Amino acid sequence: MKTESTVVRSASRLLSYLLLGVLVAWTIAPTAIGQTKADGKAKWDSVVAEAKKEGTVVVFGPAGTTLRKIVTERFAKAFPGIKIEFSGARGNDLAAKVRAERDAGIYSVDVVVQGTTTANLYFKPLGLLPVQPILMLPEVTNLANWRDNALDFSDKDKLNLVFGFMVKTPLVYNVDQVQASDVDELNNLLDPKWKGKILLGDPIPSGSGSAAFRWLWAILGPEKATAYYKSIRAQAGAVDRDERRMIEWVAQGRYAIHLGAGENMVPELQERGLKFGIVTDFKGDGGLITAGASSIMRLTKPPHPNAQIVFINWLLSKEGQTAWSEASKFNSRRTDVPTTHVPSFAIPKPGVKYWNSYIEENVDRTPEEEALLKGLFGR
């Protein structure tokens, strides 16, 4: 049987070992962390150096002169040795260009920044690489800097990273011909007095028109949505795909109402002085949350692989996200990016139900809906 003194000595030795272990760990840990940071910085510096040798990064993005100007200028300032070639257009048009090039064995584009419908319907079949493995900057990889402490993806394969969002503007109207109370319920749009005065965003290609009609299908259900599709198509004076032109036509009074409006164009055209009203949610049916063109795709076989990495990391940094948010007026998913420049309509309202339009399961149409749309809107 152990004596009391033996027990005391054993406990004393155990305590000494524990204290020694804590001291050693405390001494080694800062060195290990410092070494890890140094290694990470060295790898990043190496990628940047190689990117400067490549000299260029080719980016396909959304239409809009303001966005292109701000993003290209701020990236050029951050990385003066890397030229950014930024081309903006509709997502399906950009996808058609990339598809044609790749069919010919040409790989000219590094990064695509576009909508999630464009990503999942058009670019995933062309070939995308995961974005997350090439994220290198600590401020980007630190999930505490992102909403919900997580990176957001529109697809289950996590190939399309979403970095921005806003409340969608599914409808705009001419303020001289329409009052908000005339069009804040879906059935009001079927009033005979609006026949020929409604302009529809084409729901067949990717874009705002597609998202608006997908939302209608989801909230109304197949039977009611089928009837609504047919009725609203009969009301339409025109169907178009140019998001800027459609809003301009409404502001000019050519059409009274535009359903399926492009939220990317709304802030820019407002800043240019165009006057038009906006409906963000409908009584009893709510509204939509959209990522707009605020999602990023990393293309396979990039011509400038290191510059691709640099641009993606920069765009997801606080600096890059601030530039994009200021230019697009979208909320960033980064928690450290200010929102003072974001229009009030773009921020979700308490008590309003919103449908998430950008996740993959809400983008894909059923065969029934696809056939119906082609029958009504096919060219």
C-alpha positions as CSV (number, residue, x, y, z in Angstrom):
1,M,0.0,0.0,0.0
2,K,1.4,3.4,-1.0
3,T,2.2,5.8,1.8
4,E,0.9,9.3,1.8
5,S,4.4,10.8,1.0
6,T,4.7,8.4,-2.0
7,V,1.4,9.6,-3.4
8,V,2.4,13.3,-2.9
9,R,5.7,12.7,-4.7
10,S,4.0,10.9,-7.6
11,A,1.5,13.7,-8.0
12,S,4.2,16.3,-7.9
13,R,6.2,14.6,-10.6
14,L,3.0,14.3,-12.8
15,L,2.3,18.0,-12.4
16,S,5.9,18.8,-13.3
17,Y,5.6,16.7,-16.5
18,L,2.3,18.4,-17.4
19,L,3.8,21.9,-16.9
20,L,6.8,20.9,-19.0
21,G,4.6,19.7,-21.8
22,V,2.6,22.9,-21.8
23,L,5.8,25.0,-21.8
24,V,7.2,23.0,-24.8
25,A,3.9,23.3,-26.7
26,W,3.7,27.0,-26.0
27,T,7.3,27.4,-27.2
28,I,7.0,25.4,-30.4
29,A,3.4,26.4,-31.5
30,P,4.2,30.0,-32.4
31,T,7.2,28.9,-34.5
32,A,5.1,26.3,-36.3
33,I,2.3,28.8,-37.0
34,G,4.9,31.3,-38.2
35,Q,6.4,28.8,-40.4
36,T,3.0,27.9,-41.9
37,K,2.3,31.5,-42.6
38,A,5.7,32.0,-44.2
39,D,5.2,28.9,-46.4
40,G,1.8,30.2,-47.4
41,K,3.2,33.6,-48.3
42,A,6.0,32.1,-50.2
43,K,3.6,30.0,-52.3
44,W,1.4,33.0,-53.0
45,D,4.4,35.1,-54.0
46,S,5.5,32.4,-56.3
47,V,2.1,32.2,-58.0
48,V,2.0,35.9,-58.4
49,A,5.5,35.9,-59.9
50,E,4.4,33.2,-62.4
51,A,1.2,35.1,-63.2
52,K,3.2,38.2,-64.0
53,K,5.2,36.1,-66.5
54,E,2.0,35.0,-68.1
55,G,1.1,38.7,-68.2
56,T,-2.6,38.4,-68.8
57,V,-5.8,37.0,-67.3
58,V,-8.9,36.7,-69.5
59,V,-12.2,37.2,-67.7
60,F,-15.7,36.8,-69.2
61,G,-18.3,38.7,-67.1
62,P,-21.7,40.4,-67.2
63,A,-22.5,43.4,-69.4
64,G,-22.2,46.8,-67.9
65,T,-19.5,49.5,-68.4
66,T,-19.4,50.6,-64.8
67,L,-18.6,47.2,-63.5
68,R,-16.0,46.5,-66.1
69,K,-14.3,49.8,-65.5
70,I,-14.1,49.5,-61.7
71,V,-13.0,45.9,-61.6
72,T,-10.3,46.3,-64.3
73,E,-9.0,49.5,-62.8
74,R,-8.7,48.1,-59.3
75,F,-7.3,44.8,-60.3
76,A,-4.7,46.6,-62.4
77,K,-3.8,48.7,-59.4
78,A,-3.4,45.7,-57.2
79,F,-1.4,43.7,-59.7
80,P,0.2,46.1,-62.2
81,G,2.2,43.3,-63.9
82,I,-1.0,41.4,-64.9
83,K,-3.2,42.8,-67.7
84,I,-6.9,41.9,-67.3
85,E,-8.9,41.4,-70.5
86,F,-12.5,41.7,-69.4
87,S,-15.4,41.0,-71.8
88,G,-19.0,41.5,-70.8
89,A,-22.1,40.0,-72.4
90,R,-25.1,37.8,-71.7
91,G,-24.2,34.5,-70.1
92,N,-25.6,32.3,-72.8
93,D,-23.8,34.3,-75.5
94,L,-20.5,34.0,-73.7
95,A,-21.1,30.2,-73.3
96,A,-21.8,29.9,-77.0
97,K,-18.5,31.6,-77.7
98,V,-16.5,29.4,-75.4
99,R,-18.2,26.3,-76.7
100,A,-17.4,27.2,-80.3
101,E,-13.7,27.9,-79.4
102,R,-13.4,24.6,-77.5
103,D,-14.9,22.7,-80.3
104,A,-12.1,24.1,-82.4
105,G,-9.5,23.3,-79.8
106,I,-9.0,26.9,-78.6
107,Y,-8.8,27.7,-74.9
108,S,-8.7,31.5,-74.5
109,V,-10.7,32.2,-71.3
110,D,-9.5,31.8,-67.7
111,V,-12.4,32.9,-65.5
112,V,-16.1,33.4,-66.0
113,V,-18.1,35.6,-63.6
114,Q,-21.7,35.2,-64.4
115,G,-25.1,34.0,-63.2
116,T,-25.7,30.6,-61.6
117,T,-28.1,29.5,-64.4
118,T,-25.4,30.2,-66.9
119,A,-22.9,28.2,-64.7
120,N,-25.1,25.2,-64.3
121,L,-26.8,24.9,-67.6
122,Y,-24.0,26.0,-69.9
123,F,-20.5,26.1,-68.4
124,K,-20.6,22.9,-66.3
125,P,-21.0,20.8,-69.4
126,L,-18.0,22.6,-71.0
127,G,-15.8,21.8,-68.0
128,L,-15.2,23.6,-64.7
129,L,-12.6,23.0,-62.0
130,P,-13.3,23.4,-58.2
131,V,-12.6,26.9,-57.0
132,Q,-11.9,26.1,-53.3
133,P,-8.6,24.2,-53.8
134,I,-6.9,27.2,-55.3
135,L,-8.0,29.7,-52.6
136,M,-4.8,30.8,-51.0
137,L,-5.2,34.2,-49.2
138,P,-5.9,33.8,-45.5
139,E,-8.6,36.4,-45.6
140,V,-10.3,34.4,-48.3
141,T,-10.0,31.0,-46.7
142,N,-11.0,32.2,-43.2
143,L,-14.6,31.3,-43.1
144,A,-15.2,33.7,-40.3
145,N,-15.1,36.4,-43.0
146,W,-18.1,34.9,-44.8
147,R,-21.8,34.9,-44.0
148,D,-23.0,31.8,-42.1
149,N,-19.2,31.0,-41.7
150,A,-19.2,29.2,-45.0
151,L,-18.5,29.5,-48.7
152,D,-21.7,29.3,-50.8
153,F,-22.1,27.2,-53.9
154,S,-25.0,27.0,-56.3
155,D,-24.4,23.4,-57.2
156,K,-24.0,20.1,-55.3
157,D,-20.5,19.6,-56.9
158,K,-19.3,22.9,-55.5
159,L,-17.9,24.1,-58.8
160,N,-19.8,27.4,-58.9
161,L,-19.0,29.7,-56.0
162,V,-21.5,32.4,-55.1
163,F,-20.1,35.5,-53.6
164,G,-23.0,38.1,-53.9
165,F,-26.7,38.4,-53.6
166,M,-29.6,40.8,-53.7
167,V,-33.4,40.9,-53.7
168,K,-34.4,40.5,-57.3
169,T,-36.3,43.2,-59.2
170,P,-38.7,40.9,-61.1
171,L,-40.8,43.8,-62.4
172,V,-40.2,47.4,-63.4
173,Y,-42.8,49.9,-64.6
174,N,-43.2,53.3,-66.2
175,V,-44.0,55.8,-63.5
176,D,-46.1,57.9,-65.8
177,Q,-48.4,55.1,-66.8
178,V,-48.4,52.8,-63.8
179,Q,-48.7,53.0,-60.0
180,A,-47.1,50.4,-57.7
181,S,-50.5,49.4,-56.4
182,D,-51.5,48.5,-60.0
183,V,-48.8,45.8,-60.3
184,D,-48.0,44.5,-56.8
185,E,-50.1,41.4,-57.3
186,L,-49.5,38.8,-59.9
187,N,-53.1,38.6,-61.1
188,N,-53.1,42.4,-61.7
189,L,-50.8,41.9,-64.6
190,L,-53.6,39.9,-66.4
191,D,-55.9,42.9,-66.3
192,P,-57.1,43.5,-70.0
193,K,-55.9,47.2,-69.8
194,W,-52.3,46.0,-69.9
195,K,-52.7,43.9,-73.0
196,G,-49.9,44.8,-75.4
197,K,-48.2,47.0,-72.8
198,I,-46.2,44.3,-71.1
199,L,-42.7,43.5,-72.1
200,L,-41.4,40.0,-71.1
201,G,-37.8,39.0,-70.5
202,D,-37.4,35.8,-72.6
203,P,-37.5,32.9,-70.1
204,I,-35.8,30.3,-72.4
205,P,-32.1,31.4,-72.2
206,S,-30.4,31.9,-68.9
207,G,-31.0,35.3,-67.3
208,S,-33.5,37.3,-65.4
209,G,-36.5,36.2,-67.4
210,S,-35.6,32.5,-66.8
211,A,-35.4,33.1,-63.0
212,A,-38.7,35.0,-62.9
213,F,-40.6,32.2,-64.7
214,R,-38.9,29.5,-62.6
215,W,-40.1,31.3,-59.5
216,L,-43.7,31.5,-60.9
217,W,-43.6,27.7,-61.6
218,A,-42.3,27.1,-58.0
219,I,-44.8,29.2,-56.1
220,L,-47.9,28.6,-58.2
221,G,-47.4,24.9,-58.9
222,P,-47.5,23.3,-62.4
223,E,-51.3,23.6,-63.0
224,K,-51.7,27.3,-62.0
225,A,-48.3,28.2,-63.5
226,T,-49.2,26.7,-66.8
227,A,-52.4,28.8,-67.0
228,Y,-50.4,31.9,-65.9
229,Y,-47.7,31.4,-68.5
230,K,-50.3,31.2,-71.2
231,S,-52.1,34.3,-69.9
232,I,-49.1,36.5,-69.4
233,R,-47.8,35.5,-72.9
234,A,-51.1,36.6,-74.4
235,Q,-50.7,39.9,-72.5
236,A,-47.2,40.6,-73.9
237,G,-46.6,43.2,-76.5
238,A,-43.1,41.9,-77.0
239,V,-40.5,39.4,-75.7
240,D,-36.8,40.4,-75.7
241,R,-33.4,39.3,-74.4
242,D,-31.5,42.6,-74.0
243,E,-31.8,43.5,-70.4
244,R,-30.6,47.1,-70.8
245,R,-32.9,47.8,-73.8
246,M,-36.0,46.4,-72.1
247,I,-35.6,48.7,-69.0
248,E,-34.9,51.7,-71.3
249,W,-38.0,51.0,-73.3
250,V,-40.1,51.0,-70.1
251,A,-38.4,54.2,-68.9
252,Q,-39.1,55.8,-72.3
253,G,-42.8,54.8,-72.2
254,R,-42.7,52.4,-75.1
255,Y,-44.0,49.7,-72.7
256,A,-45.7,50.2,-69.4
257,I,-44.5,47.1,-67.6
258,H,-41.5,44.8,-67.8
259,L,-41.7,41.3,-66.2
260,G,-38.4,39.5,-65.8
261,A,-36.2,42.6,-65.4
262,G,-32.4,42.3,-65.2
263,E,-31.3,43.3,-61.7
264,N,-27.7,43.9,-62.9
265,M,-28.9,46.8,-65.1
266,V,-31.3,48.4,-62.6
267,P,-28.7,50.3,-60.4
268,E,-26.6,51.4,-63.4
269,L,-29.5,52.8,-65.3
270,Q,-30.8,54.5,-62.2
271,E,-27.5,56.2,-61.8
272,R,-27.7,57.4,-65.4
273,G,-30.9,59.1,-64.5
274,L,-33.5,56.9,-66.0
275,K,-36.8,57.0,-64.1
276,F,-38.8,53.8,-63.5
277,G,-40.6,52.1,-60.7
278,I,-39.6,48.7,-59.1
279,V,-41.6,45.9,-57.6
280,T,-39.4,43.5,-55.5
281,D,-42.2,41.4,-54.0
282,F,-45.8,40.6,-54.7
283,K,-48.6,40.5,-52.2
284,G,-49.1,36.9,-50.9
285,D,-46.4,35.5,-53.1
286,G,-43.2,37.2,-51.8
287,G,-40.1,37.7,-53.9
288,L,-36.8,36.2,-55.0
289,I,-33.2,36.3,-53.8
290,T,-30.8,36.2,-56.7
291,A,-27.0,36.0,-57.1
292,G,-27.3,37.9,-60.4
293,A,-23.9,37.6,-62.0
294,S,-22.1,37.3,-58.7
295,S,-20.8,33.8,-59.0
296,I,-17.4,32.6,-60.3
297,M,-16.3,29.8,-62.5
298,R,-12.8,28.4,-62.9
299,L,-12.5,27.0,-66.5
300,T,-10.5,23.9,-67.3
301,K,-7.4,24.3,-69.4
302,P,-6.9,28.0,-68.6
303,P,-4.4,29.7,-70.9
304,H,-3.0,31.6,-67.9
305,P,-3.3,29.2,-64.9
306,N,-1.4,31.3,-62.4
307,A,-3.2,34.5,-63.4
308,Q,-6.4,32.6,-63.0
309,I,-5.6,31.8,-59.4
310,V,-4.5,35.4,-58.7
311,F,-7.7,36.9,-60.1
312,I,-10.0,34.6,-58.3
313,N,-8.3,35.1,-54.9
314,W,-8.3,38.9,-55.5
315,L,-12.0,39.0,-56.4
316,L,-12.9,37.1,-53.2
317,S,-10.7,39.3,-51.0
318,K,-12.2,42.3,-49.2
319,E,-10.7,44.6,-51.8
320,G,-12.1,42.7,-54.7
321,Q,-15.5,42.2,-53.2
322,T,-15.7,45.8,-52.3
323,A,-14.9,46.7,-55.9
324,W,-17.5,44.3,-57.3
325,S,-20.2,45.3,-54.7
326,E,-19.7,49.0,-55.4
327,A,-19.9,48.5,-59.1
328,S,-22.8,46.0,-59.2
329,K,-24.7,47.3,-56.1
330,F,-25.0,43.7,-54.9
331,N,-24.5,42.6,-51.3
332,S,-21.2,40.7,-50.8
333,R,-21.3,37.5,-48.9
334,R,-18.2,38.7,-47.1
335,T,-19.1,40.2,-43.7
336,D,-16.4,42.9,-43.8
337,V,-17.6,44.6,-47.1
338,P,-19.7,47.7,-46.5
339,T,-23.3,48.0,-47.8
340,T,-23.7,51.8,-47.7
341,H,-23.7,51.8,-51.5
342,V,-26.2,49.0,-51.9
343,P,-29.7,50.2,-52.9
344,S,-32.4,49.7,-50.2
345,F,-34.5,47.5,-52.5
346,A,-31.6,45.1,-52.8
347,I,-31.6,44.3,-49.1
348,P,-34.1,41.6,-47.9
349,K,-37.1,43.0,-45.9
350,P,-38.1,41.4,-42.6
351,G,-41.3,39.4,-42.8
352,V,-41.1,38.9,-46.6
353,K,-40.7,35.3,-47.9
354,Y,-38.0,34.9,-50.5
355,W,-37.4,32.1,-52.9
356,N,-33.7,31.3,-53.5
357,S,-33.4,31.5,-57.3
358,Y,-29.8,30.6,-57.7
359,I,-29.4,27.1,-56.2
360,E,-29.1,24.3,-58.7
361,E,-32.4,22.5,-57.8
362,N,-34.3,25.8,-58.4
363,V,-32.6,26.4,-61.7
364,D,-33.4,23.1,-63.4
365,R,-36.7,23.0,-65.3
366,T,-39.0,20.0,-65.4
367,P,-39.6,18.5,-68.8
368,E,-43.2,19.7,-68.6
369,E,-42.1,23.3,-68.0
370,E,-39.4,23.1,-70.7
371,A,-41.9,21.9,-73.3
372,L,-44.5,24.6,-72.3
373,L,-41.9,27.4,-72.5
374,K,-40.7,26.3,-75.9
375,G,-44.2,26.1,-77.2
376,L,-45.0,29.6,-76.0
377,F,-41.7,31.4,-76.5
378,G,-39.7,29.2,-79.0
379,R,-38.2,31.0,-81.9
